[in-house]
Amino acid sequence: MYHASADPLMHRAGFVDVIKGEGMPRFGTGFHGDLYVEYKVVLPLELSPKMRRSKFLLQPILMNLMS
């Protein structure tokens, strides 16, 4: 699934951003191809006490971003 995001702060797992002209150089042309960035999200199975505190501190900020 390819997706060029209009908002660089909002990405979903599995989406691919295409960054024009930032990929591998094209042989003999002096130009670069496109860079494809795929987002993979890995979540921990358990939260440490520090992570739990951070989650509750960040929750209001995340809710504002999603609205």
N, C-alpha and C positions, 0 to 999 in steps of 0.2 A: 504494500500500500504506500503510494507516494503522496506527499503532502507538502506544499510550500506554505508555511505558516505566516499569516499576516501579523500575528502577535508573537514575538520571540519569547515571551514569558509563559506562554501557554502551549504545552506540548503534551501529547498523550502517548502512552506506551505503544510501540510498534509503528509510530508515524516516522516518516522519513522527510527531513528537510533537504532541499536542494540549494546549495550555495554556488551560484554561477561563477565560473572562472577561478575557483579556488581548489580545484582538484589536481590530478596528476598532469604534468606537462605533456603536450602532444608533440611527439617526435618530429623534429625538423620544422615546426611552425612558429615556435616562440610563444605559443598560446597555451593556456591551461584548460583542462576539461572542467566539468562540474564536480563538486564534492557532495556526496550523499551522506547524511548523518542520520542514523537510525537510533531511536530512543528506546532503550530497554530499562524497565523498572524492576528492581529487585528489593523486596521488602524483607525485613528481618522476621524470623519466626517468633522471637521474644524481644521485649523492650527492657532495657536496663532502667534503673531508677532515674538516671540522668536523661535518658531518652523520653521517659514518661513525662518528666517535668517540662522538657522542651516542647513536647507535643501540646500540652495544655497552654503553654505560653504562646505558641504559634497559631493555635486554633482560631482566634479572632481575626488574625491577619489573613489566614487562608480563606475564611468565610467571606471576607470582604473582596478578595480576588475573584472568587467564584460567582459573586452576585453582579 
